[in-house]
Amino acid sequence: MNDTTTPQRPLRLGTRRSQLAMAQSGQVAEAVRRVTGRPVELVEITTYGDVSREALAQIGGTGVFVSALRDALLAGEIDFAVHSLKDLPTAQPDDLLLAAIPRREDPRDVLVARDGLTFEDLPRGARIGTGSPRRMAQLNAWARSLGQEIETVPIRGNIDTRVGFVESGELDAVVLAAAGLTRIGRIGEATQFLEPDQVLPAPGQGALAIECAVTNAPLAAALAELDDPHTRAAVTAERALLAALEAGCSAPVGALADLLASGQVVTEMRLRGVVGSTDGSTLVQLSTTGPVPASEEDALALGRGLAAEMLDKGAAGLMGERAL
């Protein structure tokens, strides 16, 4: 790749310091080395979301893991950054480019429960840890549908910390993203995959975003080789739904777009969305199916259209809820 800098200067990849962030950034670094022929070094950056001990829903959630990385990009301290896409605010800054959204990992949530239990097998009054109002709303609604009673307990921390609550007996189970456990080689600890029919994931969950400065056209072109068009179309629709509901990433919104195939040919995209009160007493859950988006505008329209239907069904009244 021809760059204005010395050809073999390492590309600097900005990443959060957590084990998961380092693992997924390491995987991206290897892919970037392959497509550019350049060495890549990881630059660890601490974000506000990493140091704050407040609940995500309290500090707003939106952008707390992202801002420091973006500041470093704009200051020229790093060449590109890797984010978990679900952490990105839905509004994209004009001076930064989402150069690539690689093929998505499994978007589902998983249960890590004591004694190998599934959700249906948990005892009455089971304590389930999650810091996500989205998960709380859907878990509580699922429990109600089973005639079950659970207590959702707000937690923060990395994967070790969260799983530790179960190992210590403080909690009966925790809910985590399948993608995170997979990327650090611990998916075997999941006791159940939570199907989207029960728990829709966060918009963009399981996908990574590779971001660089708009002005660095040669790097942007190289990074674009890592882009997966189907993943980009799906997460664009999901995030358009989130944006149209005027919700941040700590709001109780789940969304998943998946591709429907007829034989070997992908023919349609289905988008499912949910908004719920955190106690699970009220859920607005709808879906729509349309042609596979041929452009970003098509994907945005799919998400906005479903959001409009959800707002008509009362979603707006549920958006102000925050888990304390």
C-alpha positions as protocol buffer text, in pm:
chain_id: "A"
residue {
  index: 1
  type: MET
  ca { x: 0 y: 0 z: 0 }
}
residue {
  index: 2
  type: ASN
  ca { x: 135 y: 344 z: -84 }
}
residue {
  index: 3
  type: ASP
  ca { x: 108 y: 580 z: 207 }
}
residue {
  index: 4
  type: THR
  ca { x: 251 y: 924 z: 265 }
}
residue {
  index: 5
  type: THR
  ca { x: 454 y: 779 z: 552 }
}
residue {
  index: 6
  type: THR
  ca { x: 750 y: 542 z: 544 }
}
residue {
  index: 7
  type: PRO
  ca { x: 622 y: 219 z: 387 }
}
residue {
  index: 8
  type: GLN
  ca { x: 718 y: -7 z: 677 }
}
residue {
  index: 9
  type: ARG
  ca { x: 622 y: 217 z: 969 }
}
residue {
  index: 10
  type: PRO
  ca { x: 386 y: 4 z: 1175 }
}
residue {
  index: 11
  type: LEU
  ca { x: 20 y: 96 z: 1148 }
}
residue {
  index: 12
  type: ARG
  ca { x: -107 y: 194 z: 1491 }
}
residue {
  index: 13
  type: LEU
  ca { x: -433 y: 25 z: 1590 }
}
residue {
  index: 14
  type: GLY
  ca { x: -613 y: 191 z: 1881 }
}
residue {
  index: 15
  type: THR
  ca { x: -793 y: -45 z: 2118 }
}
residue {
  index: 16
  type: ARG
  ca { x: -944 y: -54 z: 2463 }
}
residue {
  index: 17
  type: ARG
  ca { x: -735 y: -241 z: 2721 }
}
residue {
  index: 18
  type: SER
  ca { x: -983 y: -512 z: 2820 }
}
residue {
  index: 19
  type: GLN
  ca { x: -902 y: -874 z: 2746 }
}
residue {
  index: 20
  type: LEU
  ca { x: -1190 y: -892 z: 2499 }
}
residue {
  index: 21
  type: ALA
  ca { x: -1095 y: -568 z: 2320 }
}
residue {
  index: 22
  type: MET
  ca { x: -734 y: -682 z: 2294 }
}
residue {
  index: 23
  type: ALA
  ca { x: -839 y: -1021 z: 2158 }
}
residue {
  index: 24
  type: GLN
  ca { x: -1067 y: -880 z: 1889 }
}
residue {
  index: 25
  type: SER
  ca { x: -817 y: -606 z: 1799 }
}
residue {
  index: 26
  type: GLY
  ca { x: -544 y: -869 z: 1768 }
}
residue {
  index: 27
  type: GLN
  ca { x: -759 y: -1061 z: 1520 }
}
residue {
  index: 28
  type: VAL
  ca { x: -820 y: -744 z: 1317 }
}
residue {
  index: 29
  type: ALA
  ca { x: -448 y: -656 z: 1331 }
}
residue {
  index: 30
  type: GLU
  ca { x: -364 y: -992 z: 1174 }
}
residue {
  index: 31
  type: ALA
  ca { x: -618 y: -936 z: 894 }
}
residue {
  index: 32
  type: VAL
  ca { x: -485 y: -583 z: 830 }
}
residue {
  index: 33
  type: ARG
  ca { x: -129 y: -717 z: 811 }
}
residue {
  index: 34
  type: ARG
  ca { x: -245 y: -958 z: 542 }
}
residue {
  index: 35
  type: VAL
  ca { x: -415 y: -697 z: 326 }
}
residue {
  index: 36
  type: THR
  ca { x: -155 y: -419 z: 366 }
}
residue {
  index: 37
  type: GLY
  ca { x: 171 y: -605 z: 405 }
}
residue {
  index: 38
  type: ARG
  ca { x: 246 y: -363 z: 689 }
}
residue {
  index: 39
  type: PRO
  ca { x: 324 y: -442 z: 1053 }
}
residue {
  index: 40
  type: VAL
  ca { x: 47 y: -341 z: 1294 }
}
residue {
  index: 41
  type: GLU
  ca { x: 99 y: -246 z: 1657 }
}
residue {
  index: 42
  type: LEU
  ca { x: -172 y: -222 z: 1921 }
}
residue {
  index: 43
  type: VAL
  ca { x: -199 y: 108 z: 2109 }
}
residue {
  index: 44
  type: GLU
  ca { x: -393 y: 62 z: 2434 }
}
residue {
  index: 45
  type: ILE
  ca { x: -626 y: 347 z: 2524 }
}
residue {
  index: 46
  type: THR
  ca { x: -833 y: 378 z: 2840 }
}
residue {
  index: 47
  type: THR
  ca { x: -1189 y: 506 z: 2785 }
}
residue {
  index: 48
  type: TYR
  ca { x: -1431 y: 667 z: 3026 }
}
residue {
  index: 49
  type: GLY
  ca { x: -1646 y: 357 z: 3021 }
}
residue {
  index: 50
  type: ASP
  ca { x: -1347 y: 150 z: 3137 }
}
residue {
  index: 51
  type: VAL
  ca { x: -1270 y: 363 z: 3444 }
}
residue {
  index: 52
  type: SER
  ca { x: -1620 y: 471 z: 3553 }
}
residue {
  index: 53
  type: ARG
  ca { x: -1780 y: 239 z: 3806 }
}
residue {
  index: 54
  type: GLU
  ca { x: -2128 y: 378 z: 3747 }
}
residue {
  index: 55
  type: ALA
  ca { x: -2390 y: 164 z: 3577 }
}
residue {
  index: 56
  type: LEU
  ca { x: -2381 y: 212 z: 3200 }
}
residue {
  index: 57
  type: ALA
  ca { x: -2743 y: 320 z: 3199 }
}
residue {
  index: 58
  type: GLN
  ca { x: -2653 y: 596 z: 3446 }
}
residue {
  index: 59
  type: ILE
  ca { x: -2357 y: 741 z: 3254 }
}
residue {
  index: 60
  type: GLY
  ca { x: -2557 y: 735 z: 2935 }
}
residue {
  index: 61
  type: GLY
  ca { x: -2391 y: 438 z: 2771 }
}
residue {
  index: 62
  type: THR
  ca { x: -2363 y: 605 z: 2432 }
}
residue {
  index: 63
  type: GLY
  ca { x: -2004 y: 660 z: 2328 }
}
residue {
  index: 64
  type: VAL
  ca { x: -1843 y: 601 z: 2667 }
}
residue {
  index: 65
  type: PHE
  ca { x: -1616 y: 328 z: 2524 }
}
residue {
  index: 66
  type: VAL
  ca { x: -1555 y: 513 z: 2199 }
}
residue {
  index: 67
  type: SER
  ca { x: -1476 y: 881 z: 2256 }
}
residue {
  index: 68
  type: ALA
  ca { x: -1115 y: 839 z: 2372 }
}
residue {
  index: 69
  type: LEU
  ca { x: -1035 y: 619 z: 2071 }
}
residue {
  index: 70
  type: ARG
  ca { x: -1190 y: 872 z: 1835 }
}
residue {
  index: 71
  type: ASP
  ca { x: -997 y: 1157 z: 2000 }
}
residue {
  index: 72
  type: ALA
  ca { x: -673 y: 964 z: 1947 }
}
residue {
  index: 73
  type: LEU
  ca { x: -764 y: 905 z: 1581 }
}
residue {
  index: 74
  type: LEU
  ca { x: -833 y: 1272 z: 1517 }
}
residue {
  index: 75
  type: ALA
  ca { x: -514 y: 1372 z: 1698 }
}
residue {
  index: 76
  type: GLY
  ca { x: -309 y: 1141 z: 1475 }
}
residue {
  index: 77
  type: GLU
  ca { x: -194 y: 928 z: 1767 }
}
residue {
  index: 78
  type: ILE
  ca { x: -332 y: 614 z: 1601 }
}
residue {
  index: 79
  type: ASP
  ca { x: -405 y: 525 z: 1238 }
}
residue {
  index: 80
  type: PHE
  ca { x: -724 y: 330 z: 1291 }
}
residue {
  index: 81
  type: ALA
  ca { x: -943 y: 201 z: 1575 }
}
residue {
  index: 82
  type: VAL
  ca { x: -1142 y: -115 z: 1640 }
}
residue {
  index: 83
  type: HIS
  ca { x: -1472 y: -87 z: 1827 }
}
residue {
  index: 84
  type: SER
  ca { x: -1747 y: -327 z: 1923 }
}
residue {
  index: 85
  type: LEU
  ca { x: -2011 y: -194 z: 1687 }
}
residue {
  index: 86
  type: LYS
  ca { x: -2284 y: -201 z: 1952 }
}
residue {
  index: 87
  type: ASP
  ca { x: -2083 y: 60 z: 2151 }
}
residue {
  index: 88
  type: LEU
  ca { x: -2083 y: 313 z: 1865 }
}
residue {
  index: 89
  type: PRO
  ca { x: -2323 y: 607 z: 1875 }
}
residue {
  index: 90
  type: THR
  ca { x: -2557 y: 591 z: 1576 }
}
residue {
  index: 91
  type: ALA
  ca { x: -2448 y: 934 z: 1444 }
}
residue {
  index: 92
  type: GLN
  ca { x: -2120 y: 904 z: 1252 }
}
residue {
  index: 93
  type: PRO
  ca { x: -1877 y: 1201 z: 1278 }
}
residue {
  index: 94
  type: ASP
  ca { x: -1804 y: 1368 z: 942 }
}
residue {
  index: 95
  type: ASP
  ca { x: -1427 y: 1339 z: 984 }
}
residue {
  index: 96
  type: LEU
  ca { x: -1422 y: 967 z: 1062 }
}
residue {
  index: 97
  type: LEU
  ca { x: -1505 y: 676 z: 831 }
}
residue {
  index: 98
  type: LEU
  ca { x: -1640 y: 330 z: 912 }
}
residue {
  index: 99
  type: ALA
  ca { x: -1391 y: 177 z: 669 }
}
residue {
  index: 100
  type: ALA
  ca { x: -1487 y: -183 z: 736 }
}
residue {
  index: 101
  type: ILE
  ca { x: -1742 y: -393 z: 920 }
}
residue {
  index: 102
  type: PRO
  ca { x: -1601 y: -747 z: 901 }
}
residue {
  index: 103
  type: ARG
  ca { x: -1809 y: -1063 z: 895 }
}
residue {
  index: 104
  type: ARG
  ca { x: -2014 y: -1080 z: 1211 }
}
residue {
  index: 105
  type: GLU
  ca { x: -1963 y: -1329 z: 1492 }
}
residue {
  index: 106
  type: ASP
  ca { x: -2270 y: -1500 z: 1643 }
}
residue {
  index: 107
  type: PRO
  ca { x: -2497 y: -1209 z: 1749 }
}
residue {
  index: 108
  type: ARG
  ca { x: -2687 y: -1399 z: 2019 }
}
residue {
  index: 109
  type: ASP
  ca { x: -2670 y: -1364 z: 2394 }
}
residue {
  index: 110
  type: VAL
  ca { x: -2576 y: -1662 z: 2610 }
}
residue {
  index: 111
  type: LEU
  ca { x: -2654 y: -1770 z: 2963 }
}
residue {
  index: 112
  type: VAL
  ca { x: -2371 y: -1872 z: 3195 }
}
residue {
  index: 113
  type: ALA
  ca { x: -2550 y: -2041 z: 3484 }
}
residue {
  index: 114
  type: ARG
  ca { x: -2449 y: -2249 z: 3783 }
}
residue {
  index: 115
  type: ASP
  ca { x: -2467 y: -2626 z: 3759 }
}
residue {
  index: 116
  type: GLY
  ca { x: -2509 y: -2615 z: 3380 }
}
residue {
  index: 117
  type: LEU
  ca { x: -2867 y: -2486 z: 3410 }
}
residue {
  index: 118
  type: THR
  ca { x: -3073 y: -2339 z: 3128 }
}
residue {
  index: 119
  type: PHE
  ca { x: -3305 y: -2041 z: 3175 }
}
residue {
  index: 120
  type: GLU
  ca { x: -3611 y: -2267 z: 3193 }
}
residue {
  index: 121
  type: ASP
  ca { x: -3448 y: -2476 z: 3468 }
}
residue {
  index: 122
  type: LEU
  ca { x: -3349 y: -2189 z: 3699 }
}
residue {
  index: 123
  type: PRO
  ca { x: -3508 y: -2199 z: 4044 }
}
residue {
  index: 124
  type: ARG
  ca { x: -3788 y: -1957 z: 4135 }
}
residue {
  index: 125
  type: GLY
  ca { x: -3641 y: -1625 z: 4239 }
}
residue {
  index: 126
  type: ALA
  ca { x: -3312 y: -1690 z: 4058 }
}
residue {
  index: 127
  type: ARG
  ca { x: -3072 y: -1394 z: 4053 }
}
residue {
  index: 128
  type: ILE
  ca { x: -2949 y: -1316 z: 3702 }
}
residue {
  index: 129
  type: GLY
  ca { x: -2678 y: -1055 z: 3648 }
}
residue {
  index: 130
  type: THR
  ca { x: -2680 y: -807 z: 3360 }
}
residue {
  index: 131
  type: GLY
  ca { x: -2612 y: -436 z: 3327 }
}
residue {
  index: 132
  type: SER
  ca { x: -2835 y: -410 z: 3019 }
}
residue {
  index: 133
  type: PRO
  ca { x: -3192 y: -275 z: 3039 }
}
residue {
  index: 134
  type: ARG
  ca { x: -3253 y: -452 z: 2704 }
}
residue {
  index: 135
  type: ARG
  ca { x: -3165 y: -788 z: 2855 }
}
residue {
  index: 136
  type: MET
  ca { x: -3356 y: -716 z: 3177 }
}
residue {
  index: 137
  type: ALA
  ca { x: -3675 y: -634 z: 2986 }
}
residue {
  index: 138
  type: GLN
  ca { x: -3666 y: -948 z: 2774 }
}
residue {
  index: 139
  type: LEU
  ca { x: -3551 y: -1185 z: 3049 }
}
residue {
  index: 140
  type: ASN
  ca { x: -3828 y: -1064 z: 3279 }
}
residue {
  index: 141
  type: ALA
  ca { x: -4086 y: -1098 z: 3000 }
}
residue {
  index: 142
  type: TRP
  ca { x: -3962 y: -1450 z: 2920 }
}
residue {
  index: 143
  type: ALA
  ca { x: -3981 y: -1547 z: 3287 }
}
residue {
  index: 144
  type: ARG
  ca { x: -4341 y: -1417 z: 3305 }
}
residue {
  index: 145
  type: SER
  ca { x: -4434 y: -1625 z: 3000 }
}
residue {
  index: 146
  type: LEU
  ca { x: -4303 y: -1934 z: 3180 }
}
residue {
  index: 147
  type: GLY
  ca { x: -4484 y: -1849 z: 3504 }
}
residue {
  index: 148
  type: GLN
  ca { x: -4139 y: -1802 z: 3653 }
}
residue {
  index: 149
  type: GLU
  ca { x: -4002 y: -1533 z: 3884 }
}
residue {
  index: 150
  type: ILE
  ca { x: -3648 y: -1402 z: 3852 }
}
residue {
  index: 151
  type: GLU
  ca { x: -3453 y: -1109 z: 3990 }
}
residue {
  index: 152
  type: THR
  ca { x: -3234 y: -920 z: 3744 }
}
residue {
  index: 153
  type: VAL
  ca { x: -2929 y: -776 z: 3921 }
}
residue {
  index: 154
  type: PRO
  ca { x: -2735 y: -483 z: 3765 }
}
residue {
  index: 155
  type: ILE
  ca { x: -2366 y: -570 z: 3725 }
}
residue {
  index: 156
  type: ARG
  ca { x: -2061 y: -419 z: 3557 }
}
residue {
  index: 157
  type: GLY
  ca { x: -1717 y: -554 z: 3482 }
}
residue {
  index: 158
  type: ASN
  ca { x: -1524 y: -768 z: 3237 }
}
residue {
  index: 159
  type: ILE
  ca { x: -1608 y: -1126 z: 3148 }
}
residue {
  index: 160
  type: ASP
  ca { x: -1396 y: -1269 z: 3434 }
}
residue {
  index: 161
  type: THR
  ca { x: -1575 y: -1047 z: 3686 }
}
residue {
  index: 162
  type: ARG
  ca { x: -1921 y: -1135 z: 3559 }
}
residue {
  index: 163
  type: VAL
  ca { x: -1864 y: -1509 z: 3538 }
}
residue {
  index: 164
  type: GLY
  ca { x: -1703 y: -1486 z: 3883 }
}
residue {
  index: 165
  type: PHE
  ca { x: -2036 y: -1379 z: 4032 }
}
residue {
  index: 166
  type: VAL
  ca { x: -2177 y: -1718 z: 3927 }
}
residue {
  index: 167
  type: GLU
  ca { x: -1871 y: -1917 z: 4036 }
}
residue {
  index: 168
  type: SER
  ca { x: -1883 y: -1754 z: 4381 }
}
residue {
  index: 169
  type: GLY
  ca { x: -2252 y: -1832 z: 4422 }
}
residue {
  index: 170
  type: GLU
  ca { x: -2347 y: -1465 z: 4444 }
}
residue {
  index: 171
  type: LEU
  ca { x: -2563 y: -1499 z: 4132 }
}
residue {
  index: 172
  type: ASP
  ca { x: -2738 y: -1796 z: 3974 }
}
residue {
  index: 173
  type: ALA
  ca { x: -2653 y: -1684 z: 3620 }
}
residue {
  index: 174
  type: VAL
  ca { x: -2523 y: -1399 z: 3406 }
}
residue {
  index: 175
  type: VAL
  ca { x: -2607 y: -1309 z: 3047 }
}
residue {
  index: 176
  type: LEU
  ca { x: -2322 y: -1223 z: 2809 }
}
residue {
  index: 177
  type: ALA
  ca { x: -2272 y: -1180 z: 2435 }
}
residue {
  index: 178
  type: ALA
  ca { x: -2180 y: -1504 z: 2260 }
}
residue {
  index: 179
  type: ALA
  ca { x: -1934 y: -1314 z: 2040 }
}
residue {
  index: 180
  type: GLY
  ca { x: -1728 y: -1193 z: 2335 }
}
residue {
  index: 181
  type: LEU
  ca { x: -1692 y: -1539 z: 2488 }
}
residue {
  index: 182
  type: THR
  ca { x: -1607 y: -1683 z: 2145 }
}
residue {
  index: 183
  type: ARG
  ca { x: -1336 y: -1425 z: 2078 }
}
residue {
  index: 184
  type: ILE
  ca { x: -1155 y: -1501 z: 2403 }
}
residue {
  index: 185
  type: GLY
  ca { x: -1194 y: -1876 z: 2360 }
}
residue {
  index: 186
  type: ARG
  ca { x: -1444 y: -1931 z: 2643 }
}
residue {
  index: 187
  type: ILE
  ca { x: -1772 y: -2002 z: 2462 }
}
residue {
  index: 188
  type: GLY
  ca { x: -1765 y: -2352 z: 2617 }
}
residue {
  index: 189
  type: GLU
  ca { x: -1863 y: -2191 z: 2949 }
}
residue {
  index: 190
  type: ALA
  ca { x: -2204 y: -2090 z: 2810 }
}
residue {
  index: 191
  type: THR
  ca { x: -2480 y: -2314 z: 2945 }
}
residue {
  index: 192
  type: GLN
  ca { x: -2740 y: -2197 z: 2689 }
}
residue {
  index: 193
  type: PHE
  ca { x: -2757 y: -1990 z: 2372 }
}
residue {
  index: 194
  type: LEU
  ca { x: -3052 y: -1751 z: 2402 }
}
residue {
  index: 195
  type: GLU
  ca { x: -3243 y: -1762 z: 2074 }
}
residue {
  index: 196
  type: PRO
  ca { x: -3358 y: -1430 z: 1926 }
}
residue {
  index: 197
  type: ASP
  ca { x: -3721 y: -1542 z: 1963 }
}
residue {
  index: 198
  type: GLN
  ca { x: -3667 y: -1505 z: 2339 }
}
residue {
  index: 199
  type: VAL
  ca { x: -3397 y: -1238 z: 2364 }
}
residue {
  index: 200
  type: LEU
  ca { x: -3311 y: -1010 z: 2074 }
}
residue {
  index: 201
  type: PRO
  ca { x: -2949 y: -890 z: 2089 }
}
residue {
  index: 202
  type: ALA
  ca { x: -2831 y: -531 z: 2096 }
}
residue {
  index: 203
  type: PRO
  ca { x: -2823 y: -360 z: 1756 }
}
residue {
  index: 204
  type: GLY
  ca { x: -2486 y: -443 z: 1600 }
}
residue {
  index: 205
  type: GLN
  ca { x: -2399 y: -709 z: 1858 }
}
residue {
  index: 206
  type: GLY
  ca { x: -2131 y: -951 z: 1742 }
}
residue {
  index: 207
  type: ALA
  ca { x: -1997 y: -710 z: 1480 }
}
residue {
  index: 208
  type: LEU
  ca { x: -1679 y: -502 z: 1487 }
}
residue {
  index: 209
  type: ALA
  ca { x: -1628 y: -157 z: 1340 }
}
residue {
  index: 210
  type: ILE
  ca { x: -1292 y: -51 z: 1194 }
}
residue {
  index: 211
  type: GLU
  ca { x: -1267 y: 327 z: 1184 }
}
residue {
  index: 212
  type: CYS
  ca { x: -1011 y: 564 z: 1035 }
}
residue {
  index: 213
  type: ALA
  ca { x: -983 y: 929 z: 940 }
}
residue {
  index: 214
  type: VAL
  ca { x: -1170 y: 1031 z: 624 }
}
residue {
  index: 215
  type: THR
  ca { x: -849 y: 1203 z: 506 }
}
residue {
  index: 216
  type: ASN
  ca { x: -648 y: 878 z: 505 }
}
residue {
  index: 217
  type: ALA
  ca { x: -783 y: 749 z: 173 }
}
residue {
  index: 218
  type: PRO
  ca { x: -510 y: 486 z: 106 }
}
residue {
  index: 219
  type: LEU
  ca { x: -563 y: 322 z: 446 }
}
residue {
  index: 220
  type: ALA
  ca { x: -942 y: 342 z: 409 }
}
residue {
  index: 221
  type: ALA
  ca { x: -918 y: 165 z: 74 }
}
residue {
  index: 222
  type: ALA
  ca { x: -704 y: -114 z: 221 }
}
residue {
  index: 223
  type: LEU
  ca { x: -928 y: -159 z: 525 }
}
residue {
  index: 224
  type: ALA
  ca { x: -1234 y: -178 z: 296 }
}
residue {
  index: 225
  type: GLU
  ca { x: -1109 y: -520 z: 181 }
}
residue {
  index: 226
  type: LEU
  ca { x: -1214 y: -652 z: 524 }
}
residue {
  index: 227
  type: ASP
  ca { x: -1574 y: -532 z: 485 }
}
residue {
  index: 228
  type: ASP
  ca { x: -1857 y: -785 z: 471 }
}
residue {
  index: 229
  type: PRO
  ca { x: -2148 y: -634 z: 272 }
}
residue {
  index: 230
  type: HIS
  ca { x: -2417 y: -856 z: 428 }
}
residue {
  index: 231
  type: THR
  ca { x: -2302 y: -773 z: 781 }
}
residue {
  index: 232
  type: ARG
  ca { x: -2289 y: -403 z: 695 }
}
residue {
  index: 233
  type: ALA
  ca { x: -2643 y: -410 z: 553 }
}
residue {
  index: 234
  type: ALA
  ca { x: -2777 y: -595 z: 859 }
}
residue {
  index: 235
  type: VAL
  ca { x: -2618 y: -372 z: 1121 }
}
residue {
  index: 236
  type: THR
  ca { x: -2707 y: -58 z: 925 }
}
residue {
  index: 237
  type: ALA
  ca { x: -3074 y: -159 z: 941 }
}
residue {
  index: 238
  type: GLU
  ca { x: -3048 y: -241 z: 1313 }
}
residue {
  index: 239
  type: ARG
  ca { x: -2876 y: 86 z: 1398 }
}
residue {
  index: 240
  type: ALA
  ca { x: -3124 y: 284 z: 1187 }
}
residue {
  index: 241
  type: LEU
  ca { x: -3401 y: 136 z: 1402 }
}
residue {
  index: 242
  type: LEU
  ca { x: -3213 y: 240 z: 1716 }
}
residue {
  index: 243
  type: ALA
  ca { x: -3152 y: 592 z: 1585 }
}
residue {
  index: 244
  type: ALA
  ca { x: -3514 y: 639 z: 1476 }
}
residue {
  index: 245
  type: LEU
  ca { x: -3629 y: 542 z: 1824 }
}
residue {
  index: 246
  type: GLU
  ca { x: -3387 y: 814 z: 1944 }
}
residue {
  index: 247
  type: ALA
  ca { x: -3230 y: 562 z: 2177 }
}
residue {
  index: 248
  type: GLY
  ca { x: -2876 y: 529 z: 2301 }
}
residue {
  index: 249
  type: CYS
  ca { x: -2695 y: 200 z: 2342 }
}
residue {
  index: 250
  type: SER
  ca { x: -2808 y: 177 z: 2707 }
}
residue {
  index: 251
  type: ALA
  ca { x: -3178 y: 190 z: 2612 }
}
residue {
  index: 252
  type: PRO
  ca { x: -3398 y: -123 z: 2635 }
}
residue {
  index: 253
  type: VAL
  ca { x: -3388 y: -185 z: 2257 }
}
residue {
  index: 254
  type: GLY
  ca { x: -3305 y: -512 z: 2085 }
}
residue {
  index: 255
  type: ALA
  ca { x: -3276 y: -560 z: 1711 }
}
residue {
  index: 256
  type: LEU
  ca { x: -3154 y: -825 z: 1471 }
}
residue {
  index: 257
  type: ALA
  ca { x: -3149 y: -831 z: 1092 }
}
residue {
  index: 258
  type: ASP
  ca { x: -3089 y: -1167 z: 932 }
}
residue {
  index: 259
  type: LEU
  ca { x: -3075 y: -1286 z: 577 }
}
residue {
  index: 260
  type: LEU
  ca { x: -3333 y: -1534 z: 453 }
}
residue {
  index: 261
  type: ALA
  ca { x: -3220 y: -1775 z: 185 }
}
residue {
  index: 262
  type: SER
  ca { x: -3409 y: -1980 z: -69 }
}
residue {
  index: 263
  type: GLY
  ca { x: -3174 y: -2269 z: -132 }
}
residue {
  index: 264
  type: GLN
  ca { x: -2832 y: -2115 z: -188 }
}
residue {
  index: 265
  type: VAL
  ca { x: -2968 y: -1775 z: -287 }
}
residue {
  index: 266
  type: VAL
  ca { x: -3017 y: -1500 z: -30 }
}
residue {
  index: 267
  type: THR
  ca { x: -3347 y: -1338 z: -121 }
}
residue {
  index: 268
  type: GLU
  ca { x: -3470 y: -1129 z: 171 }
}
residue {
  index: 269
  type: MET
  ca { x: -3371 y: -957 z: 493 }
}
residue {
  index: 270
  type: ARG
  ca { x: -3583 y: -987 z: 806 }
}
residue {
  index: 271
  type: LEU
  ca { x: -3551 y: -720 z: 1075 }
}
residue {
  index: 272
  type: ARG
  ca { x: -3686 y: -782 z: 1424 }
}
residue {
  index: 273
  type: GLY
  ca { x: -3704 y: -515 z: 1692 }
}
residue {
  index: 274
  type: VAL
  ca { x: -3812 y: -498 z: 2056 }
}
residue {
  index: 275
  type: VAL
  ca { x: -3852 y: -226 z: 2316 }
}
residue {
  index: 276
  type: GLY
  ca { x: -3957 y: -314 z: 2668 }
}
residue {
  index: 277
  type: SER
  ca { x: -4007 y: -192 z: 3020 }
}
residue {
  index: 278
  type: THR
  ca { x: -3724 y: -331 z: 3233 }
}
residue {
  index: 279
  type: ASP
  ca { x: -3965 y: -532 z: 3450 }
}
residue {
  index: 280
  type: GLY
  ca { x: -4083 y: -714 z: 3137 }
}
residue {
  index: 281
  type: SER
  ca { x: -4446 y: -621 z: 3188 }
}
residue {
  index: 282
  type: THR
  ca { x: -4468 y: -444 z: 2853 }
}
residue {
  index: 283
  type: LEU
  ca { x: -4290 y: -534 z: 2529 }
}
residue {
  index: 284
  type: VAL
  ca { x: -4338 y: -385 z: 2184 }
}
residue {
  index: 285
  type: GLN
  ca { x: -4200 y: -648 z: 1948 }
}
residue {
  index: 286
  type: LEU
  ca { x: -4238 y: -631 z: 1570 }
}
residue {
  index: 287
  type: SER
  ca { x: -4067 y: -756 z: 1257 }
}
residue {
  index: 288
  type: THR
  ca { x: -4054 y: -669 z: 890 }
}
residue {
  index: 289
  type: THR
  ca { x: -3918 y: -848 z: 586 }
}
residue {
  index: 290
  type: GLY
  ca { x: -3801 y: -694 z: 261 }
}
residue {
  index: 291
  type: PRO
  ca { x: -3558 y: -740 z: -27 }
}
residue {
  index: 292
  type: VAL
  ca { x: -3191 y: -758 z: 69 }
}
residue {
  index: 293
  type: PRO
  ca { x: -3086 y: -391 z: 84 }
}
residue {
  index: 294
  type: ALA
  ca { x: -2900 y: -294 z: -233 }
}
residue {
  index: 295
  type: SER
  ca { x: -2767 y: 27 z: -80 }
}
residue {
  index: 296
  type: GLU
  ca { x: -2708 y: 195 z: 254 }
}
residue {
  index: 297
  type: GLU
  ca { x: -3023 y: 398 z: 194 }
}
residue {
  index: 298
  type: ASP
  ca { x: -3228 y: 79 z: 153 }
}
residue {
  index: 299
  type: ALA
  ca { x: -3092 y: -59 z: 481 }
}
residue {
  index: 300
  type: LEU
  ca { x: -3164 y: 269 z: 660 }
}
residue {
  index: 301
  type: ALA
  ca { x: -3518 y: 270 z: 522 }
}
residue {
  index: 302
  type: LEU
  ca { x: -3582 y: -84 z: 652 }
}
residue {
  index: 303
  type: GLY
  ca { x: -3477 y: 18 z: 1004 }
}
residue {
  index: 304
  type: ARG
  ca { x: -3664 y: 348 z: 1004 }
}
residue {
  index: 305
  type: GLY
  ca { x: -3980 y: 184 z: 873 }
}
residue {
  index: 306
  type: LEU
  ca { x: -3989 y: -74 z: 1152 }
}
residue {
  index: 307
  type: ALA
  ca { x: -3911 y: 194 z: 1412 }
}
residue {
  index: 308
  type: ALA
  ca { x: -4209 y: 398 z: 1290 }
}
residue {
  index: 309
  type: GLU
  ca { x: -4437 y: 95 z: 1335 }
}
residue {
  index: 310
  type: MET
  ca { x: -4299 y: 36 z: 1684 }
}
residue {
  index: 311
  type: LEU
  ca { x: -4354 y: 398 z: 1782 }
}
residue {
  index: 312
  type: ASP
  ca { x: -4713 y: 366 z: 1659 }
}
residue {
  index: 313
  type: LYS
  ca { x: -4751 y: 68 z: 1893 }
}
residue {
  index: 314
  type: GLY
  ca { x: -4632 y: 263 z: 2198 }
}
residue {
  index: 315
  type: ALA
  ca { x: -4255 y: 217 z: 2196 }
}
residue {
  index: 316
  type: ALA
  ca { x: -4192 y: 584 z: 2279 }
}
residue {
  index: 317
  type: GLY
  ca { x: -4343 y: 545 z: 2624 }
}
residue {
  index: 318
  type: LEU
  ca { x: -4088 y: 274 z: 2706 }
}
residue {
  index: 319
  type: MET
  ca { x: -3778 y: 459 z: 2591 }
}
residue {
  index: 320
  type: GLY
  ca { x: -3734 y: 674 z: 2898 }
}
residue {
  index: 321
  type: GLU
  ca { x: -3686 y: 374 z: 3121 }
}
residue {
  index: 322
  type: ARG
  ca { x: -3344 y: 331 z: 3276 }
}
residue {
  index: 323
  type: ALA
  ca { x: -3231 y: 55 z: 3506 }
}
residue {
  index: 324
  type: LEU
  ca { x: -3106 y: 208 z: 3829 }
}
